[in-house]
Amino acid sequence: MTQPLLYEHSDLLRHLLDSAEQQHVYIIARLQRVESRGITVANGKTEGVATTLSQGIGMHVFDKAGHTAFAATDQLTKQNVEGALRAAIAGLRAAASAQLERNQAIFDAPPITTVEVPATPYSFDALPLNELQERVEAINREVMAFAASADRPLKVRTPFHIDREEWRIVRSDGTDVSFMLPHGYCYNAVTAQQDGKTHTGSSALSRTGYEVLLDERELLLQRAQKAADTAQALLQAPRYPAGNYPIVMDYAMAKGLAHEAFGHAAETDGLRSSILGSDGKFRVGERLAAPIVTIVDEPFAGDHAYQPYSANGLPRTAATIMRGGVLQDALADLFSAKTAGTRVIDAARAQSYGSVPVPRMTNIRIELPEAYPMSGRFEDQTPETLRAALRNAGLLQPGRPVVYLAGYKGGQVSPAQGDFVFNCGALWELSVEGVKLYQPAIFSGQTRAALQAIAAGFGPLQLDAMGFCGKAGQSVPSSGGSHFFLYLEPSPAVLVGGA
C-alpha cells in the first residue's frame, strides 16, 4: 500500500495544520476510522448482527510554554474541524491563564513519516455477511454438541468480531504516521447445568480476522471442547481446602498476573500510588522478583493488541519492565517519562479519536531463561501431561501435591499495596498418586511474593491470552502470556482458596 491510510482527508489535515500555525499553537491531530462486523449466536440462534463504520478526529494543542488542551469531532468537514480547533485553543488559553501544569516534551519528539499496514490473509469483506453468519452459527451448534448427554444440554454463546482500525496521526513538526490495527476473534462461553448447579467455561481465539473461522477452525473448536468438558466435570467437583501450596498456573493466569498485578503498576501516569514508584519515580534497578524472572511488554504484528506506533505518532518500542528480577523499563509515554526517571518507549494508547491517550500495555509476558520442554501445542496438554512434566522435573513429591490453576477469570489488584485477588477457571490437584479436579478457587496474595516464588517454566512461550483492558474510561485490546505453565514454590504471602 503506497498511499497513507485515510489519505482522502489530506487536504483537511493540511488546512488544520495551517490553521494551528496561524494561531501559534502546536498540534497533534489523530484521525481514526473503524469498520467492524459483529455476530452473536446463542444456543443455535443468532442474537444480533451488527456492522458499523465510525470515524472522527481528535486534536491536542500546545502553546510554547507546554500548556495543553484537547477537543474532538466526528464530523470531518472544514467547518466542524475548525470549530473543534477553536474549542481546543480556548481550552489552551484557559489552561495558560490558570497556570495549569506544563509539559514541553512534545517539542523534543523527532518527526517521522511512515505507513504501517500488517499483512492479513483475508480482506475485511472476504466473507459475505450471510456466509459469516452461517459459519458462526455452525461453530455454536458444534460446541453445543459437546454435551456429555442429551438430557443435560449445554448453553453456548458465540460472539465473533472483526474490525479494521485505521489511524493517521499528524503533528506540526511534519510528522505523518499511518497504521492499521486488524482485529478478529471468536469467543465461546459454555454453561453446564445439573441439579441446580451451574458452571461456565470459556475459550477464545484471536487473529487478524476470518482465519479464526477458516484456517484455524479446528483449534477454535479444540479450545471450546476443553472448556465444555471442564464445565461439565466441575458439576461434580468438590472444594479444595485453602492454604499455601506449590502452584502451577497456565499462561492465561500468568498473563493476568503480569498484566493486572504488575503491568498497571509500571504505567508511569500512576507511579505516585504504585508499588513500583517512589515519589513519582520508577524504582529502576531494584530487585523485586526471582533472578530468573523477566517481564516484557511489546507489540507483535498479527496479535490482538498490536500497535506499532503510539497515539503521539512515535514508534512503540519494547519495554523490558523487569530483567533477571530487577526493574528496568517503565511503561512510559512521551509526557511522563522524564518525571518518572525512565526512557520513553511511548506507551501512549487511545481507544478512539475522542480519547486522551494514556500509558497502556500491549502484549505483556513473563519469560524465563530456560524452561522444561513439552511436546505438542498448549491445547494438547492435559493435567496428566503436566503432572508427568512436574514429576520428571523433580517438582512432584510424595505428600506434597501441586495445585494447578487453569484459566483466568478476572480479579482485582491494588497497585498501591500490591495485593491481588484473581479467579481461575478450574483447580486441579496434581500428586504422585494422580490427578483430581476441584471447584475454581481464589488465587490471592502479594505481587512481589508471587514473582519471587516463580521457580520454573514448562513449554515454549504462548502469548495469545486475549482480553480488553479498561483504564481512564477507555477499553483497548490486551494480550500476553508466558511459557505454557509457570511453577511457583509455596509462599506464606500467596494463598489458594479462602473467602
N, C-alpha and C positions, 0 to 999 in steps of 0.2 A: 504494500500500500504506500503510494508516494505522497498522496495528499494528507495533510493533517486531519485528524478527526474533527468533526463539526466545522469543517472549512467553509461551509456556506455562510457562516457568521463572521467571516474575517473582516468585512467592511464595518460591521457593528463594533467589533472589538477594537479596530483601529480608531474608530470615532471615540470610543470610550477612553482609550489611552490618550488621545489628543485632548479630550476634554479635561481629564485629570491633570495633564501637564499645564493646561491653561489656568487651572485653579491652584497650581503649585502644590499638588499633592502626589504622593507615590501611591500606586495601586497594584494590588494583586486581584485579578479577575479570574473567577473559576466558573467555567461553563460546563454544565453536565447534562447528559441525556441518557435516560434509561428506558429500554424497551424490554418488556417482560411478558412471560406467559406462565400461568399457574393453573394446575388442575388438582382437585382433591377428590378422591374416591373413598367412600366409607361403606364397608360391608356390601361391596358389589355394585353400589350405585354412586353416580357422580354427584357430589355435593355442590361443586361450583367450578366454573371455568372463567378465567379472567385473563384479559390481555390489556396491557397498559403501556402508555408512552408518556413520559414526563420529561420536562426539560426546564432549565432556568439558569440564572447567573447570579453568583454572589460576588461581592466586592469588598475587599479590605482596603481601607485607605489610611495613609500615614502622613503626618507632617514631618518636617525636618528634625524636630525635637524627639520624635518617636511616639507621639500620641497616636491613637488608632481608633477606628470605628468601623462598623460593618453594616451592610444593607444587601438586600436581595430582591429579585423579582422573577416571576415565571413567565413574564410577557417580554419576548425578545424582539421588541420594537425600539427604534431610536428614542421615541418619546418616553417609554417606560424605563428604559435603561438610564436615560438622563435624569429621570425623576428619582430613581434609586441612588444614583451618584450624588444628587443634591442632598438627599436624606443622609447618606453616609458622611458627606462633608459637613453637614450641620452637626451631626453627632461628633465629628472630629473637632470642630471648633468648641463645642461644649466640653469635650474632654480636656482640651488645652486650657480653657477658661477655668475649669475646676481643678486644674493641676493634678490630673489623674496620673497613674503610673505610666512611665515612658519606657520604650524599648526600641533601640535603633538597630537591632540585629539584621533586619531585612536589608539594610544598606551595605552589609558585608557579603551578602549572598552572591555567588558568581552567576552570571547569566548563562542560560542553556537553551538550546533549541533541539528538540528531538521528537520522534514519534515512536511509540512502542505498542505494537499490536501482536499479542501472543498467538501462536498457532492454535487453531481449533479444528478438530476433524469434521465438524458439521456447522453449516451456517445456521443462523437463527431461525430461518424459515425452511429448514431442510425437511421437516415433517409437517404436513397439513394438520390443522388443528383437530380434525375429526380422527385422523390416524393416531395422533398423540393421545387423544382421549381413550381410544381403544386399547392402546398399549398400557396406559396406566391402569385401566380397568382390569386388564388381563393380569398384571402384576398383583393387584389387590385380590383377585379371585384365587390365584395360585398360593398366596400367603394364607388365605382363609382355609385352603385345603390342607394346611399343615396341622389341622386339628387332630388330636390323638384319637378321638372317637366322634361319631356323628351326633351323639346325644349331648356333646359338650362343644358346640361350635365356637370358633374364635371370632372376636370382633376385631376388625382390622381397618385402620385408617391410613391411606396412602396419599400424601401430597407429593406432587412433582412441581419443580420450579426451574425456569431458565430465564436468564436475562443477559443483556449486553449493556454494560455500564460504560459510557464514554465520558472522558474528561478532557478538557482543553484549558490549560492554565497559562495566562499571560501576565507579565509584570512590566512595570515602567522601564526596567533596565534592558528590555528587549527579549526577555525570556518568553519562549513559546513552546510549551510541553504538552503533548497529546498522548493519551494512552487509553487502552481498553481493558476492562476487567470482565472477563466472561465467567459466568456462574451457571452451574447446573447441578441439581441434587434431587434425589428421591429418598423419601423417609417412610418407614413403616412402623406404626405403633400397633402392637399386638396385645390384645387383652384376653386373658383366660379367666373363666368363672366356674365355680363349683361350690355348692353347699354354702352360699353366702360369702365365700372368699373370692377375692379378685386380685389378679396380678397383671401388670402391664410391662411388657418388654419392648424395646425399640432398637432399630438399626437404621443406618443411613449410609449413603454412598454419594460422594460429591466429586464432580469432574468439571469440565468446562461447558457441558451441555448434554446433548442427546446420547452421548456414549454410555451414560448410566443405564439407559434403556436398550441400547442397540448392541454395543460391543461388550459391555460388562454386565449384562443381564444375569448371567449365572452367578456372578459374585454378589450382586444385589440380593438375589434370592437365597444364596447361601447364608448371608448375614441375617436375613429375615427368618430363615429356618432356625438358626441358633436362638434368636430372640423368642420365637414361638415355643420352641422346646423348653427353654428355661422358664418362661412364664407359666407353662402348664405344670412343669415339675415343682415349681415353687408353691403350688396349691397344697401340697402335702409336706412341705419342708418345715422343720422346727426352727426355733430361735437359737441363736448362738450366745453363750454367756459373755458378758462384757469383760474386757481385760486388755492387757498389754501382750501382744503376740508378735512373733515373726510374721511379716506381711509380705505378700507378693501381689502387685497390682498390675493390671493390663495398661496398655499405652493410653487408653482413653482416660482412665483415672489419673495417670501420670500427667497427661495434658491438663486436666483440671487442676491438679496440684500446682503445676508450673504457672498456669495462666492466672488462676484466681488468687492463690496464696503467695505468689512471688512476682509474676509479671506486672500486676497492677501496682504492687509496692515499688517497682522500679521505674514507673512513669513519673517524669520529672515535674509535672504540674501538681503532684501531691506529696512531695518529699517532706514537707513540714509536718505531716501527720502519718509518716510511713516508718516502718521498722528499718528501712534501708536508707533513711535520711537522718541527718543531724544538723539542726539549724538551717534546714533547707538545702544542704549539700548532700550529694550522693556519697555513700561511705566507701569510696573506691579503695581497694587494697585490703579490706577487712575480710577475714575468713569466716564464712557463715555456713559452710556445708562440708561434707566429707571430701577429702582430697581427690576423689575420683569423679566428682560431680561437675559437669559443665552444662550451662543453660544458655541457649542461643535463640534469638528471635530474628528471622529473616524471611523475606518473601520468596516464593518459588513459583515460576511460571506453571500454569495449569492447576495451581492449588486454589482451594475455596477462598482463602484470604489473601490472594495475590494482590500486591500493589507496588509497582516498580518505582513510582515517584510519589513524593509527599503532596499534600494539599497546598504546599507552598511552592511547588514546582522544582523541588530538589530531589536528587536520587535518594531512594530509601535504601540505606546500606544495612548490612548485617550488624546486629548488636550482640556481642558476647557478654551477656549480663554477668555471667559467672564462669570463670575458668579454673579448674582444679580446686573448686570450693571457695575461690576468692572473687570478690566483687570487682568487675572490670568496667562494663559499659551500662549506663542508664538508658532507658527508653526516652531519649531527649529529642525535642523538636528544636527548630531554629531559635525560638524565642526564649526557651527555658534552659538551654544547655549551659550558658555562661553562669547563670545563678546557681545551677546545680553542680558546677565544677566538673563537668564531663563533656566529652566531644559530641558534636552534632551528628546524629545518624538520620535526622529529620523523620521522626516517627509520627509526624502530624497526619491524622486521617480525619475525614469528614464523611458523614452519612450522605449528605446531599449538598447541593449548591447553597442551600439556605442554612447550613450548619457552620458554626465557628469551629475550625479544626482544633483538636486536642491530641496529645501524645497517646498512641494506641499500639497494641501488639498486632502482628500479622500471624505468622506460623511460629509458635514457640515450642521448644523441645528440651527434654533432659537427655543428655547423652553421656556415656561412659567411655573411657579409652579402650576398654575391651569388654566383650560380652560373650557369654557362653553361646555356642551356636545352636540353632534349632532349624530343622529341615522343614521345607514347605512354607506356605503363606501363613499369615496370622490366622486366617479363617480355618486353616487345617488343624490348628492347635485345639486341644481339649484339656480339661482338668487332669486327665490321665497322662497326657504327654507332658504337661507342665510338672506334674508330680515326679515323673521319671527324670526330667531335666534337673529338678531340685535334688533328687537323690543322687544322681551322677555327679553333681557339684558338691556333694557332701553337706548340703544345707537342710536335709531332711533326716532327722534322727529319732530314735525311739523315745516316746514320751514327750516329744517337742513338735507338735503339729504346726503347720504353717497355714495362716488364714489367707485365702486368695480372694481379693476384691475384684469382681468382674463388672465392667461397665461403669459409667459415670452418669449420675442423675442430678447434678447440680449441688449447690450448697451455699454457704455464707462464709465470708472472711472479714476479719478486722485488720486492715493494713497497718493501723497504728500499733496494735498489740501483737500481731502475727498469729492470732488464733484462727483456726479454720474448723468448719464442720461440713463434711461432704456426705453425700449419699451414693451408695453403689447400687448396681442393678441386681446383684446376687452375691452370696458369700459361699465359698467352698472351703471345707476343711481338708487339707492335704496332709496325710500322715503316712507313716511306714505301713500301716495296715490297709490303707485305701483312701477313697475319695467320698465325701459326703456333702450334699447340698443343704444350705440353711437359708433362712429368710435374709433379705438385704439388711445391712446394719449400718449404723453411722460410723464414719471414719473421721476422727477429730483429734485436735492437738495443737501443738506449736509448729509453725512452719520451719523454723530453724532446726528443731529437734527431728522433724521428718526428713529434712535434707541431710542432716548428719547421720541418720540411720541408714541411708541408702548404701548398700554393700555390694550389689551385683546386678547385672542385667542379663537378659536372655533374648537371643534373636537379634536380627538387624533392626534398624530404625523403621518405625511405622508412624507416619506423620499426617494421616488424614482424618484425625478425630475432629470433626467439624462442629461448629456452633456459631452463635451470634453473641457478640459482646456489647452489653449496654453500659453506657457511660455518658454523663453530661446530656442526658435526654436523647442520645443518639444510639443507634444499633448498627454495627458493621460486622461483616463475616470474620470469624476467627477459626483457627485450626492449630494443629500441632500434635505432639505425642512424645514418644520415647522409643527405646527398644521394645520388642513385643511385650516384655514383662520387666518390672523392676522389683528387686528383693530388698526389704528393709529389716534390719535387726530390731528386736524389741527395744522400746524406749518407754520410760515412765511418763513421758510427755506426749505420747501418741497412743490413742485409745481406739479400740474397735468395740462397737456396741454401746449400750447405755441409753438413758433417756434423752 
